[in-house]
């Protein structure tokens, strides 16, 4: 079980998703390999996480960084998450303690308890991530960041 800070950003860009991912890795030193980017036309959603002991970036800082990378952010959500790692899972989802999917090896006891008690959020590959709470949520309105 590890604690992280998850950043979820919606915005617009004309750049290629792979270029943004590589640039983000070079600008932020505390990122893990869990950078997710979804691009549909000019709309982009990106998500990354940092260790829990790293200072939380404010919306203005994130916006400044992303504008250097060619992304115009419009919504930013920062939250505390807990990740549980396990071996041999392909993909599944957990909603209110009901787990779907397949696993090739036995889950460890901590993950099993988390999943059965409804603590788990979602799984992808070999990880389950659960949001513990939103730290910061903001939108860009009339060129200014507004906390929501």
N, C-alpha and C positions, 0 to 999 in steps of 0.2 A: 504494500500500500504506500503510495507516494502522493504528496500534495503538490499541485501545480497552480499556475494562474493561466487561464484560457482567455485569449483575445479573439473576438469574432467581429469582423469588419465587413460592412457592405459598402459598395461604391461603384465607381465607373472607371474604365481604363480602355486604352487602345493597345496596350502592350500584351505580349504573349505571356500566358500564365507561368510557363517554365522560367522565363526571364525574371519575372517578379519574385518567384520562389528563390532563385539563386541570389538575387540582389538582397532579399530580406535576410538570407543566411549570412551574407557578407556584412550587413549593417548591424545586425543584432547578434552579439556574441553568446548570449545565454539561451538561445533557442534549442529545442530538441528537434528530432527529425520528423515530428508530427505536424508538418505544415500542410494544410489542406486548402486547395484553391479550386473554386468552381466558377467558370466563366461562361456566360451566355450572351453573345454579342458584345455590347459594351459594358454590361453589368457584370460585376465580380463580387464574390463572397470569399473571404479568406479567413482562415482560422489557424492560430498557432498558440503554443504554450511555452511558458518559462517556468523555472523552478519557483517554489513558493517563497524562498528567501530573497528573491530579487525584487527591487523596488518596482511598484506598479506605475506604469507610464500613464500620464493623463491624456485626455482626448487630444489636446492641442499638440502634445509631443508626438503622438501616433500619427496625427494628420500631417505634421511637418515631415516626418520620416517617409510616409507613404507618398506624399506629393513629390519627393525627390525620386521615388521609384516609378512615378507616372500613374499613380492611383489617386483619384479624387474620392475621399471617404465621405459618406453621408450618415452612417450610423455605426457606433462602436459600443460593444458590450464586453465588459471585463468581469470574469467571475472566478471564484475559487473552485477548483475541481480536485477530486481524489481519483487516482487511477489504481486499478488492481490488475496485475499481470498474471497470466496463466499460460500454460503450454498446450499446444495442439488444437486450438479452436480455429474454426474457419470464419464464421460470421454468425452473429445472433443478435437479438434485441431483448431487452428486459423492460417490461412495463408492469408496474405494481407487483413485482415479484414473480411474474410469469415469464419464463425464459424460452425462447425459440431458437433453433439452430442446431449445429452439430459440434461435437468435440471428439477428438481422436484419443486424448488422454484424460486421465482423471483431473478434475478441477481441484485446486488446493482448498483446504477447509475454509480459509478466510473469504475467498471468492464465493464459495458455495453459500456460506452464511449471508454474505452481502446480497447475492442474487435472490435467495429465497425470502429474505426479509424486505425486499423491495428497495434496497439501497442503490442498486446498480442503475446506471443511466443507459448506456448503450455499449455494445462491444464491436470492435473492428479488429480483425486479425487476432492478436494475442493480448488484447487489452480491454478492460471495462472502465468506462469513465463516468463519474457521477458528479453533478454540479452541487456544490454545497451552498452557494449563494452568490448573488450579483454584488460585485464591489463597486462598479461604475457603469453607468449606461448614459449615453448622450447621442444627440442628433445635431446635424448642422442645419440651422435655420437662418436664412438671410445672411449667410456668410459667417455666422457665429456659432460656437458650440454651446448647446443647451443641455443641461443635465436633466434626464427624465427618470 
